[in-house]
Amino acid sequence: MTNQKVYFMQHGLAVDKADDPERPLSEAGVEQTEKIADTLRVAGTVITSIFHSGKLRASQTADIMATAMGLDAATMIEGLAPDDEVTLLSEKIDISDALYVGHLPHLERLAAYLVTGNEGATIVKFQNSGVLCLEKTDSHYHVRWQLTPELAVYK
């Protein structure tokens, strides 16, 4: 059996809600996301599908990633909102090399649930534009790597 990789990404840094209630990406958020995308592309990371929560900051982040990875578009799916139950998405993850762009606290709870079975465990701290790679062998996920904007080297 080939190991299945799945990627989770917190949306890029957004403008303050007081400045714009829709919370689009800030200029820094766009730059950080482009840097992450370029680093993953240059490193040869294979991403075949990109999904997002539907919130503007997540869809913009997903679109930047899709462009960098040479994909046509990202798709909105249920189960990636900040307070969604982790089982909404965990039961649907069946596409290898897919990237899911979402929000806190959901992403940290989802990663903990997939790795430990306990969504309350703390296994990783996400940050804006950061990507976590989990790998599934048989029925078990483990952390493969995490990339943060500070570690991204291309752009």
DSSP file (Angstrom, degrees, kcal/mol; ACC not computed):
  #  RESIDUE AA STRUCTURE BP1 BP2  ACC     N-H-->O    O-->H-N    N-H-->O    O-->H-N    TCO  KAPPA ALPHA  PHI   PSI    X-CA   Y-CA   Z-CA
    1    1 A M              0   0    0      0, 0.0     2,-0.3     0, 0.0     3,-0.0   0.000 360.0 360.0 360.0 134.1    0.0    0.0    0.0
    2    2 A T        -     0   0    0      1,-0.1     2,-0.2   135,-0.0     0, 0.0  -0.609 360.0-109.6 -78.2 138.5    1.2    3.5   -0.9
    3    3 A N        -     0   0    0     -2,-0.3     2,-0.5   134,-0.1   134,-0.2  -0.488  30.0-134.1 -69.2 136.3    1.3    5.9    2.0
    4    4 A Q  E     -A  136   0A   0    132,-2.0   132,-3.4    -2,-0.2     2,-0.4  -0.813  17.1-159.1 -95.5 125.2   -1.3    8.6    1.7
    5    5 A K  E     -A  135   0A   0     -2,-0.5    92,-3.3   130,-0.2    93,-0.6  -0.839   9.9-177.9-102.8 142.8   -0.2   12.2    2.3
    6    6 A V  E     -Ab 134  98A   0    128,-2.6   128,-3.0    -2,-0.4     2,-0.4  -0.994  12.0-148.2-138.6 144.0   -2.7   14.9    3.2
    7    7 A Y  E     -Ab 133  99A   0     91,-3.0    93,-2.6    -2,-0.3     2,-0.4  -0.906   7.3-166.7-119.8 139.8   -1.9   18.6    3.8
    8    8 A F  E     -Ab 132 100A   0    124,-2.5   124,-3.0    -2,-0.4     2,-0.4  -0.984   9.8-175.4-125.1 136.4   -3.6   21.1    6.2
    9    9 A M  E     -Ab 131 101A   0     91,-2.8    93,-2.6    -2,-0.4     2,-0.4  -0.994  22.2-136.4-136.9 131.2   -3.0   24.8    5.9
   10   10 A Q  E     - b   0 102A   0    120,-1.6   119,-1.5   117,-0.4    93,-0.2  -0.694  43.7-100.2 -79.9 138.5   -4.2   27.7    8.1
   11   11 A H        -     0   0    0     91,-2.2   118,-0.9    -2,-0.4   119,-0.2  -0.057  46.3 -91.0 -52.7 159.0   -5.4   30.6    5.9
   12   12 A G        -     0   0    0     45,-0.5    17,-0.1   116,-0.3    -1,-0.1  -0.190  60.0 -67.5 -68.3 166.1   -3.0   33.5    5.4
   13   13 A L        -     0   0    0     15,-0.1    13,-2.7    16,-0.1    16,-0.4  -0.344  59.9-156.2 -58.5 126.5   -2.9   36.5    7.6
   14   14 A A  B     -F   25   0B   0     11,-0.3    11,-0.3    -3,-0.1     3,-0.1  -0.641  20.4 -96.2-105.8 161.8   -6.2   38.5    7.1
   15   15 A V        -     0   0    0      9,-2.7    -1,-0.1    -2,-0.2    42,-0.1  -0.343  56.9 -82.9 -69.2 159.5   -7.1   42.1    7.7
   16   16 A D    >>  -     0   0    0      1,-0.1     4,-1.9    -2,-0.0     3,-1.0  -0.331  31.9-123.4 -65.8 144.4   -8.7   43.0   11.0
   17   17 A K  T 34 S+     0   0    0      1,-0.3    -1,-0.1     2,-0.2     6,-0.1   0.815 112.3  59.4 -58.4 -32.4  -12.5   42.4   11.3
   18   18 A A  T 34 S+     0   0    0      1,-0.2    -1,-0.3     2,-0.1    -2,-0.0   0.819 108.0  45.4 -67.2 -30.7  -12.9   46.1   12.2
   19   19 A D  T <4 S-     0   0    0     -3,-1.0    -2,-0.2     1,-0.3    -1,-0.2   0.837 137.3  -1.2 -80.9 -35.1  -11.3   47.1    8.9
   20   20 A D    ><  -     0   0    0     -4,-1.9     3,-1.9     1,-0.1    -1,-0.3  -0.801  58.8-152.2-158.8 111.4  -13.3   44.7    6.8
   21   21 A P  T 3  S+     0   0    0      0, 0.0    -4,-0.1     0, 0.0    -3,-0.1   0.730  98.4  60.9 -60.3 -22.4  -15.8   42.2    8.2
   22   22 A E  T 3  S-     0   0    0     -5,-0.1    35,-0.4    34,-0.1    34,-0.3   0.698  97.9-145.2 -76.1 -18.7  -15.2   39.9    5.2
   23   23 A R    <   -     0   0    0     -3,-1.9    34,-0.3    -7,-0.2     3,-0.1   0.938  21.2-171.5  54.4  60.7  -11.5   39.6    6.4
   24   24 A P        -     0   0    0      0, 0.0    -9,-2.7     0, 0.0    33,-0.1  -0.254  38.9 -75.5 -68.2 169.0   -9.7   39.3    3.1
   25   25 A L  B     -F   14   0B   0    -11,-0.3   -11,-0.3    31,-0.2     2,-0.1  -0.380  47.4-129.2 -63.6 142.2   -6.0   38.5    3.1
   26   26 A S     >  -     0   0    0    -13,-2.7     4,-2.3    -3,-0.1     5,-0.2  -0.352  30.3-100.3 -79.4 171.0   -3.7   41.3    4.1
   27   27 A E  H  > S+     0   0    0      1,-0.2     4,-2.3     2,-0.2     5,-0.1   0.915 128.1  49.4 -59.2 -42.5   -0.7   42.2    1.9
   28   28 A A  H  > S+     0   0    0      1,-0.2     4,-2.8     2,-0.2    -1,-0.2   0.875 108.6  54.1 -64.2 -36.9    1.5   40.3    4.4
   29   29 A G  H  > S+     0   0    0    -16,-0.4     4,-2.1     2,-0.2    -2,-0.2   0.895 109.1  47.3 -64.4 -40.8   -0.9   37.3    4.2
   30   30 A V  H  X S+     0   0    0     -4,-2.3     4,-2.5     2,-0.2    -2,-0.2   0.936 113.7  48.1 -63.6 -47.0   -0.6   37.2    0.4
   31   31 A E  H  X S+     0   0    0     -4,-2.3     4,-2.1     1,-0.2    -2,-0.2   0.915 112.5  47.6 -62.6 -44.8    3.2   37.4    0.5
   32   32 A Q  H  X S+     0   0    0     -4,-2.8     4,-2.4     2,-0.2    -1,-0.2   0.914 113.0  48.8 -62.5 -42.9    3.5   34.7    3.2
   33   33 A T  H  X S+     0   0    0     -4,-2.1     4,-2.7    -5,-0.2    -2,-0.2   0.906 110.9  49.8 -66.1 -41.1    1.2   32.4    1.3
   34   34 A E  H  X S+     0   0    0     -4,-2.5     4,-2.7     2,-0.2    -1,-0.2   0.889 110.3  51.5 -63.1 -38.4    3.0   32.9   -2.0
   35   35 A K  H  X S+     0   0    0     -4,-2.1     4,-2.2     2,-0.2   119,-0.4   0.917 111.8  46.0 -64.5 -44.2    6.3   32.2   -0.2
   36   36 A I  H  X S+     0   0    0     -4,-2.4     4,-2.6     2,-0.2     5,-0.2   0.936 113.4  50.0 -61.6 -47.0    4.9   28.9    1.2
   37   37 A A  H  X S+     0   0    0     -4,-2.7     4,-2.4     1,-0.2    -2,-0.2   0.914 111.8  47.4 -60.0 -45.0    3.5   28.0   -2.2
   38   38 A D  H  X S+     0   0    0     -4,-2.7     4,-2.8   116,-0.2     5,-0.2   0.901 111.4  51.1 -64.5 -40.7    6.8   28.7   -4.0
   39   39 A T  H  X S+     0   0    0     -4,-2.2     4,-2.0   115,-0.3    -2,-0.2   0.925 112.2  46.0 -63.3 -44.2    8.7   26.7   -1.4
   40   40 A L  H  <>S+     0   0    0     -4,-2.6     5,-2.5     2,-0.2     4,-0.5   0.912 113.8  49.0 -64.8 -41.9    6.4   23.7   -1.7
   41   41 A R  H ><5S+     0   0    0     -4,-2.4     3,-1.3    -5,-0.2    -2,-0.2   0.943 112.8  46.2 -63.4 -48.0    6.5   23.8   -5.5
   42   42 A V  H 3<5S+     0   0    0     -4,-2.8    -1,-0.2     1,-0.3    -2,-0.2   0.850 108.9  56.6 -63.8 -34.2   10.3   24.1   -5.7
   43   43 A A  T 3<5S-     0   0    0     -4,-2.0    -1,-0.3    -5,-0.2    -2,-0.2   0.577 117.3-114.9 -74.0  -8.3   10.6   21.2   -3.2
   44   44 A G  T < 5 +     0   0    0     -3,-1.3     2,-0.2    -4,-0.5    -3,-0.2   0.692  52.0 169.7  83.6  19.0    8.5   19.0   -5.5
   45   45 A T      < -     0   0    0     -5,-2.5     2,-0.6    -6,-0.2    -1,-0.2  -0.477  28.1-138.1 -65.5 129.7    5.5   18.7   -3.2
   46   46 A V        +     0   0    0     -2,-0.2     2,-0.5    52,-0.0    -1,-0.1  -0.827  27.7 171.5 -96.1 118.4    2.7   17.0   -5.1
   47   47 A I        +     0   0    0     -2,-0.6    51,-0.2    22,-0.1    50,-0.1  -0.989   5.7 173.3-124.7 120.7   -0.8   18.6   -4.4
   48   48 A T        +     0   0    0     49,-2.4     2,-0.3    -2,-0.5    50,-0.2   0.665  65.9  23.3-103.0 -19.6   -3.5   17.3   -6.6
   49   49 A S  E     -c   98   0A   0     48,-1.0    50,-2.8    46,-0.1     2,-0.4  -0.996  60.6-158.0-147.4 145.8   -6.6   18.9   -5.1
   50   50 A I  E     -c   99   0A   0     23,-0.4    25,-2.6    -2,-0.3     2,-0.3  -0.995  10.7-176.7-130.8 131.0   -7.3   21.9   -2.9
   51   51 A F  E     -cd 100  75A   0     48,-3.0    50,-3.1    -2,-0.4     2,-0.3  -0.914   2.8-175.4-123.7 150.0  -10.3   22.5   -0.6
   52   52 A H  E     -cd 101  76A   0     23,-2.2    25,-2.4    -2,-0.3    50,-0.2  -0.918  36.2-111.3-142.7 168.6  -11.3   25.5    1.5
   53   53 A S        -     0   0    0     48,-0.9    27,-0.1    -2,-0.3    26,-0.1   0.662  51.6-113.2 -76.2 -18.7  -13.9   26.5    4.0
   54   54 A G  S    S+     0   0    0      1,-0.4     2,-0.1    26,-0.1    -1,-0.1   0.171  76.3 127.4 100.5 -17.7  -15.6   29.1    1.8
   55   55 A K  S >> S-     0   0    0      1,-0.1     4,-2.7     4,-0.0     3,-0.6  -0.501  71.6-115.8 -70.9 145.9  -14.6   32.0    4.0
   56   56 A L  H 3> S+     0   0    0    -34,-0.3     4,-2.6     1,-0.3     5,-0.2   0.873 112.5  50.5 -53.9 -46.9  -12.9   34.7    1.9
   57   57 A R  H 3> S+     0   0    0    -35,-0.4     4,-1.6   -34,-0.3   -45,-0.5   0.855 114.1  45.8 -63.9 -34.1   -9.4   34.5    3.6
   58   58 A A  H <> S+     0   0    0     -3,-0.6     4,-2.7     2,-0.2    -1,-0.2   0.894 112.7  49.1 -74.5 -40.6   -9.4   30.7    3.1
   59   59 A S  H  X S+     0   0    0     -4,-2.7     4,-2.3     2,-0.2    -2,-0.2   0.887 111.6  49.7 -68.1 -36.6  -10.5   30.8   -0.5
   60   60 A Q  H  X S+     0   0    0     -4,-2.6     4,-2.1    -5,-0.3    -1,-0.2   0.920 112.3  47.9 -65.4 -42.5   -7.9   33.5   -1.3
   61   61 A T  H  X S+     0   0    0     -4,-1.6     4,-2.1    -5,-0.2    -2,-0.2   0.935 112.6  49.0 -60.8 -46.8   -5.2   31.3    0.3
   62   62 A A  H  X S+     0   0    0     -4,-2.7     4,-2.7     1,-0.2    -2,-0.2   0.877 109.0  52.9 -61.7 -39.3   -6.4   28.3   -1.6
   63   63 A D  H  X S+     0   0    0     -4,-2.3     4,-2.4     2,-0.2    -1,-0.2   0.897 107.8  50.5 -65.5 -40.0   -6.5   30.2   -4.9
   64   64 A I  H  X S+     0   0    0     -4,-2.1     4,-2.1     1,-0.2    -2,-0.2   0.927 113.2  46.7 -61.3 -44.3   -2.8   31.3   -4.4
   65   65 A M  H  X S+     0   0    0     -4,-2.1     4,-2.1     2,-0.2    -2,-0.2   0.909 110.4  52.3 -64.7 -42.5   -1.9   27.7   -3.7
   66   66 A A  H  <>S+     0   0    0     -4,-2.7     5,-2.9     1,-0.2     4,-0.5   0.919 109.6  49.2 -60.9 -44.5   -3.8   26.4   -6.7
   67   67 A T  H ><5S+     0   0    0     -4,-2.4     3,-1.1     1,-0.2    -1,-0.2   0.934 112.0  48.1 -59.9 -46.9   -2.1   28.8   -9.0
   68   68 A A  H 3<5S+     0   0    0     -4,-2.1    -1,-0.2     1,-0.3    -2,-0.2   0.842 113.2  47.8 -64.1 -33.5    1.4   27.9   -7.7
   69   69 A M  T 3<5S-     0   0    0     -4,-2.1    -1,-0.3    -5,-0.2    -2,-0.2   0.419 115.0-114.0 -89.5   1.3    0.6   24.1   -8.0
   70   70 A G  T < 5 +     0   0    0     -3,-1.1     2,-0.3    -4,-0.5    -3,-0.2   0.771  67.0 144.3  73.8  26.0   -0.7   24.5  -11.5
   71   71 A L      < -     0   0    0     -5,-2.9    -1,-0.2    -6,-0.2     3,-0.1  -0.687  55.1-128.9 -97.5 152.9   -4.3   23.5  -10.6
   72   72 A D  S    S-     0   0    0     -2,-0.3     2,-0.3     1,-0.2    -1,-0.1   0.934  75.9 -30.3 -65.0 -47.8   -7.4   25.0  -12.2
   73   73 A A        -     0   0    0     -7,-0.1   -23,-0.4    -3,-0.0     2,-0.3  -0.988  54.3-109.4-164.6 164.2   -9.2   26.0   -9.0
   74   74 A A        -     0   0    0     -2,-0.3     2,-0.4   -15,-0.1   -23,-0.2  -0.711  33.1-134.6 -99.9 158.5   -9.8   25.2   -5.4
   75   75 A T  E     -d   51   0A   0    -25,-2.6   -23,-2.2    -2,-0.3     2,-0.3  -0.932   8.2-128.5-120.7 136.3  -13.1   23.8   -4.1
   76   76 A M  E     +d   52   0A   0     -2,-0.4     2,-0.3   -25,-0.2   -23,-0.2  -0.656  33.9 176.0 -79.4 134.1  -15.2   24.9   -1.2
   77   77 A I    >   -     0   0    0    -25,-2.4     3,-0.5    -2,-0.3     2,-0.1  -0.959  30.7-108.2-135.7 157.7  -16.3   22.0    1.1
   78   78 A E  T 3  S+     0   0    0     -2,-0.3   -24,-0.1     1,-0.2   -25,-0.0  -0.457  92.3  52.0 -76.0 153.8  -18.2   21.6    4.4
   79   79 A G  T 3  S+     0   0    0     -2,-0.1    10,-0.3   -26,-0.1    -1,-0.2   0.513  82.0  88.8 101.6   5.9  -16.3   20.7    7.5
   80   80 A L    <   +     0   0    0     -3,-0.5    23,-0.6   -27,-0.1   -27,-0.2   0.295  53.5 120.5-117.1   7.7  -13.5   23.3    7.5
   81   81 A A  S >  S-     0   0    0     21,-0.1     3,-1.5   -28,-0.1    22,-0.1  -0.311  78.9-101.5 -70.9 159.3  -15.1   26.2    9.4
   82   82 A P  T 3  S+     0   0    0      0, 0.0    24,-0.8     0, 0.0    -1,-0.1   0.816 118.1  29.4 -53.2 -37.9  -13.4   27.3   12.7
   83   83 A D  T 3  S+     0   0    0     22,-0.1     3,-0.1    23,-0.1    -2,-0.0   0.206  87.9 132.4-111.8  16.0  -15.8   25.5   15.0
   84   84 A D    <   -     0   0    0     -3,-1.5     2,-0.2     1,-0.1     5,-0.0  -0.287  66.6-100.0 -65.3 151.9  -16.9   22.5   12.9
   85   85 A E    >>  -     0   0    0      1,-0.1     3,-1.2     2,-0.0     4,-0.5  -0.519  28.2-130.6 -67.7 138.5  -16.8   19.1   14.4
   86   86 A V  H >> S+     0   0    0      1,-0.3     4,-2.6    -2,-0.2     3,-0.7   0.792 103.0  64.5 -65.8 -27.3  -13.6   17.2   13.4
   87   87 A T  H 3> S+     0   0    0      1,-0.2     4,-1.3     2,-0.2    -1,-0.3   0.735  86.3  72.4 -70.6 -20.3  -15.5   14.1   12.3
   88   88 A L  H <4 S+     0   0    0     -3,-1.2    -1,-0.2     1,-0.2    -2,-0.2   0.896 116.4  20.4 -59.0 -39.0  -17.3   16.1    9.5
   89   89 A L  H XX S+     0   0    0     -3,-0.7     3,-1.9    -4,-0.5     4,-0.9   0.809 114.2  67.6 -98.4 -36.8  -14.1   16.2    7.6
   90   90 A S  H 3< S+     0   0    0     -4,-2.6     3,-0.4     1,-0.3    -3,-0.2   0.827 101.5  50.8 -58.4 -32.0  -12.1   13.3    9.1
   91   91 A E  T 3< S+     0   0    0     -4,-1.3    -1,-0.3     1,-0.2    -2,-0.1   0.643 110.5  50.5 -78.9 -13.7  -14.5   10.8    7.6
   92   92 A K  T <4 S+     0   0    0     -3,-1.9     2,-1.1    -5,-0.1    -1,-0.2   0.492  75.3 112.9-101.9  -5.9  -14.3   12.3    4.1
   93   93 A I     <  +     0   0    0     -4,-0.9     3,-0.0    -3,-0.4    -4,-0.0  -0.549  30.2 125.7 -74.4 103.2  -10.5   12.5    3.8
   94   94 A D        +     0   0    0     -2,-1.1     2,-0.7     1,-0.1    -1,-0.2   0.277  39.3  95.5-141.0   7.9   -9.9   10.0    1.0
   95   95 A I    >   -     0   0    0     -3,-0.1     3,-1.0   -91,-0.0     2,-0.1  -0.911  67.2-138.0-108.2 115.9   -7.9   11.9   -1.6
   96   96 A S  T 3  S+     0   0    0     -2,-0.7   -48,-0.2     1,-0.2   -90,-0.2  -0.429  86.2  19.7 -68.7 145.6   -4.2   11.5   -1.4
   97   97 A D  T 3  S+     0   0    0    -92,-3.3   -49,-2.4     1,-0.2   -48,-1.0   0.734  89.5 146.9  67.4  26.4   -2.1   14.6   -1.9
   98   98 A A  E <   -bc   6  49A   0     -3,-1.0   -91,-3.0   -93,-0.6     2,-0.5  -0.705  38.9-145.7 -92.6 145.7   -5.1   16.9   -1.1
   99   99 A L  E     -bc   7  50A   0    -50,-2.8   -48,-3.0    -2,-0.3     2,-0.5  -0.945   8.1-161.6-111.5 130.0   -4.6   20.3    0.7
  100  100 A Y  E     -bc   8  51A   0    -93,-2.6   -91,-2.8    -2,-0.5     2,-0.6  -0.959   3.9-159.6-114.3 119.0   -7.3   21.5    3.1
  101  101 A V  E     +bc   9  52A   0    -50,-3.1   -48,-0.9    -2,-0.5   -91,-0.2  -0.875  34.3 129.3-103.1 118.7   -7.3   25.3    3.9
  102  102 A G  E     -b   10   0A   0    -93,-2.6   -91,-2.2    -2,-0.6     2,-0.3  -0.462  43.1 -88.9-144.1-146.7   -9.1   26.2    7.1
  103  103 A H     >  -     0   0    0    -23,-0.6     4,-2.7   -93,-0.2     5,-0.2  -0.815  41.1 -64.2-138.2 165.2   -9.0   27.9   10.4
  104  104 A L  T  4 S+     0   0    0     -2,-0.3   -21,-0.1     1,-0.3    23,-0.0  -0.743 105.6  21.5 -91.1 149.9   -8.2   27.7   14.1
  105  105 A P  T  > S+     0   0    0      0, 0.0     4,-2.0     0, 0.0     3,-0.3  -0.996 120.9  59.5 -86.5  -1.6   -9.2   26.1   16.3
  106  106 A H  H  > S+     0   0    0    -24,-0.8     4,-3.0     1,-0.2    -2,-0.2   0.887 101.7  52.1 -55.5 -48.2  -10.5   23.5   13.9
  107  107 A L  H  X S+     0   0    0     -4,-2.7     4,-2.5     1,-0.2    -1,-0.2   0.890 110.5  47.7 -61.9 -40.1   -7.3   22.6   12.2
  108  108 A E  H  > S+     0   0    0     -3,-0.3     4,-1.9     2,-0.2    15,-0.3   0.899 114.7  46.3 -67.3 -39.0   -5.4   21.9   15.4
  109  109 A R  H  X S+     0   0    0     -4,-2.0     4,-2.4     2,-0.2    -2,-0.2   0.907 113.2  50.0 -67.4 -41.7   -8.2   19.8   16.8
  110  110 A L  H  X S+     0   0    0     -4,-3.0     4,-2.6    -5,-0.2     5,-0.2   0.928 110.8  48.3 -63.8 -46.4   -8.5   17.9   13.5
  111  111 A A  H  X S+     0   0    0     -4,-2.5     4,-2.1     1,-0.2     5,-0.3   0.920 112.5  49.2 -60.4 -43.7   -4.8   17.1   13.3
  112  112 A A  H  X>S+     0   0    0     -4,-1.9     4,-3.1    -5,-0.2     6,-0.8   0.911 111.7  49.5 -61.9 -42.2   -4.8   15.9   16.9
  113  113 A Y  H  X5S+     0   0    0     -4,-2.4     4,-1.5     4,-0.2    -2,-0.2   0.917 111.4  48.0 -64.0 -44.3   -7.8   13.7   16.2
  114  114 A L  H  <5S+     0   0    0     -4,-2.6    27,-0.8     1,-0.2    -1,-0.2   0.874 121.1  36.0 -65.9 -36.5   -6.3   12.1   13.1
  115  115 A V  H  <5S+     0   0    0     -4,-2.1    -2,-0.2    -5,-0.2    -1,-0.2   0.892 137.1  13.8 -84.5 -42.2   -3.0   11.4   14.8
  116  116 A T  H  <5S-     0   0    0     -4,-3.1    -3,-0.2    -5,-0.3    -2,-0.2   0.621  90.3-120.3-112.0 -16.0   -4.1   10.5   18.3
  117  117 A G  S  <<S+     0   0    0     -4,-1.5     2,-0.5    -5,-0.7    -4,-0.2   0.461  88.7  98.2  83.7   1.1   -7.8    9.9   18.2
  118  118 A N    >   -     0   0    0     -6,-0.8     3,-1.6     1,-0.1    -2,-0.2  -0.942  56.5-165.5-126.6 107.4   -8.2   12.7   20.8
  119  119 A E  T 3  S+     0   0    0     -2,-0.5    -7,-0.2     1,-0.3    -6,-0.2   0.667  88.7  62.7 -67.5 -14.7   -9.1   16.1   19.4
  120  120 A G  T 3  S+     0   0    0     -8,-0.1    -1,-0.3     2,-0.1     2,-0.1   0.563  81.1 102.4 -85.5  -9.5   -8.2   17.7   22.7
  121  121 A A  S <  S-     0   0    0     -3,-1.6     2,-0.7   -12,-0.2    -9,-0.2  -0.386  70.8-132.7 -71.3 152.3   -4.5   16.7   22.5
  122  122 A T        +     0   0    0      1,-0.1     3,-0.1   -10,-0.1   -13,-0.1  -0.922  45.1 145.6-108.0 109.6   -2.0   19.2   21.4
  123  123 A I        +     0   0    0     -2,-0.7     2,-0.3     1,-0.4    -1,-0.1   0.641  67.2   8.6-113.8 -23.0    0.3   17.8   18.7
  124  124 A V        -     0   0    0    -16,-0.1     2,-0.6     8,-0.0    -1,-0.4  -0.992  58.3-136.9-157.3 149.7    1.0   20.9   16.6
  125  125 A K        -     0   0    0     -2,-0.3     2,-0.1    -3,-0.1    -3,-0.0  -0.964  24.4-152.2-111.8 120.0    0.5   24.7   16.6
  126  126 A F        -     0   0    0     -2,-0.6     2,-0.3     4,-0.0    22,-0.1  -0.450  11.2-170.6 -81.5 160.9   -0.6   26.1   13.3
  127  127 A Q    >   -     0   0    0     -2,-0.1     3,-2.6  -117,-0.1  -117,-0.4  -0.960  43.0 -63.4-144.5 163.8    0.1   29.7   12.2
  128  128 A N  T 3  S+     0   0    0     -2,-0.3  -116,-0.3     1,-0.3  -117,-0.2  -0.198 121.6   1.9 -53.0 131.1   -1.1   31.8    9.3
  129  129 A S  T 3  S+     0   0    0   -119,-1.5    -1,-0.3  -118,-0.9  -117,-0.1   0.370  98.2 138.5  70.6   0.2    0.0   30.3    5.9
  130  130 A G    <   -     0   0    0     -3,-2.6  -120,-1.6  -119,-0.2     2,-0.4  -0.444  40.4-149.5 -75.0 148.6    1.6   27.3    7.7
  131  131 A V  E     -AE   9 147A   0     16,-2.7    16,-3.0  -122,-0.2     2,-0.4  -0.961   6.9-162.1-123.0 135.8    1.2   23.8    6.2
  132  132 A L  E     -AE   8 146A   0   -124,-3.0  -124,-2.5    -2,-0.4     2,-0.6  -0.964   7.8-154.0-114.5 131.3    1.2   20.5    8.0
  133  133 A C  E     -AE   7 145A   0     12,-3.2    11,-2.9    -2,-0.4    12,-1.3  -0.931  11.8-173.6-105.9 122.1    1.7   17.2    6.2
  134  134 A L  E     -AE   6 143A   0   -128,-3.0  -128,-2.6    -2,-0.6     2,-0.4  -0.888   8.4-154.3-108.8 146.4    0.2   14.1    7.7
  135  135 A E  E     -AE   5 142A   0      7,-2.7     7,-2.0    -2,-0.4     2,-0.5  -0.973   3.6-149.5-122.6 136.1    0.9   10.7    6.3
  136  136 A K  E     -AE   4 141A   0   -132,-3.4  -132,-2.0    -2,-0.4     2,-0.5  -0.910  12.8-178.3-108.7 124.7   -1.4    7.7    6.6
  137  137 A T  E >  S- E   0 140A   0      3,-2.7     3,-2.3    -2,-0.5     2,-0.5  -0.990  70.8 -39.2-119.9 123.1   -0.1    4.2    6.8
  138  138 A D  T 3  S-     0   0    0     -2,-0.5  -134,-0.1     1,-0.3    -2,-0.0  -0.496 127.4 -27.0  57.0-112.0   -2.8    1.6    7.0
  139  139 A S  T 3  S+     0   0    0     -2,-0.5     2,-0.4     2,-0.0    -1,-0.3   0.233 120.0  91.6-114.2  14.4   -5.2    3.2    9.4
  140  140 A H  E <   -E  137   0A   0     -3,-2.3    -3,-2.7   -24,-0.0     2,-0.3  -0.923  56.5-154.2-119.4 132.6   -2.9    5.5   11.3
  141  141 A Y  E     +E  136   0A   0    -27,-0.8     2,-0.3    -2,-0.4    -5,-0.2  -0.753  15.4 177.5 -96.3 147.9   -1.8    9.1   10.6
  142  142 A H  E     -E  135   0A   0     -7,-2.0    -7,-2.7    -2,-0.3     2,-0.4  -0.975  38.2 -94.8-142.3 159.8    1.5   10.6   11.7
  143  143 A V  E     +E  134   0A   0     -2,-0.3    -9,-0.2    -9,-0.2     3,-0.1  -0.607  35.9 176.5 -75.7 124.9    3.1   13.9   11.3
  144  144 A R  E     -     0   0A   0    -11,-2.9     2,-0.3    -2,-0.4   -10,-0.2   0.867  61.4 -37.7 -92.3 -50.1    5.4   13.9    8.3
  145  145 A W  E     -E  133   0A   0    -12,-1.3   -12,-3.2     2,-0.0    -1,-0.4  -0.981  44.9-139.3-166.0 167.7    6.5   17.6    8.4
  146  146 A Q  E     -E  132   0A   0     -2,-0.3     2,-0.5   -14,-0.2   -14,-0.2  -0.998  11.8-161.0-137.6 136.5    5.4   21.2    9.0
  147  147 A L  E     -E  131   0A   0    -16,-3.0   -16,-2.7    -2,-0.4    -2,-0.0  -0.977   9.5-175.6-120.0 125.2    6.3   24.3    7.1
  148  148 A T    >>  -     0   0    0     -2,-0.5     3,-1.3   -18,-0.2     4,-1.3  -0.765  41.6-105.5-111.9 161.3    5.9   27.8    8.5
  149  149 A P  T 34 S+     0   0    0      0, 0.0     3,-0.2     0, 0.0    -1,-0.1   0.838 119.8  59.8 -56.5 -32.1    6.6   31.1    6.7
  150  150 A E  T 34 S+     0   0    0      1,-0.2    -3,-0.0     3,-0.0  -118,-0.0   0.813 109.2  43.5 -64.7 -28.3    9.8   31.5    8.7
  151  151 A L  T <4 S+     0   0    0     -3,-1.3    -1,-0.2     2,-0.0     2,-0.1   0.644  88.5 104.9 -91.1 -16.9   11.1   28.3    7.2
  152  152 A A     <  -     0   0    0     -4,-1.3  -116,-0.1    -3,-0.2  -117,-0.1  -0.446  45.5-178.6 -67.4 135.6    9.9   29.0    3.6
  153  153 A V        +     0   0    0   -118,-0.2     2,-0.3    -2,-0.1    -1,-0.1   0.536  46.0  80.9-117.6  -9.0   12.9   29.9    1.5
  154  154 A Y              0   0    0   -119,-0.4  -115,-0.3     1,-0.2  -116,-0.2  -0.747 360.0 360.0-108.8 152.9   11.6   30.7   -2.0
  155  155 A K              0   0    0     -2,-0.3    -1,-0.2  -117,-0.1  -120,-0.1   0.185 360.0 360.0 133.8 360.0   10.0   33.7   -3.6
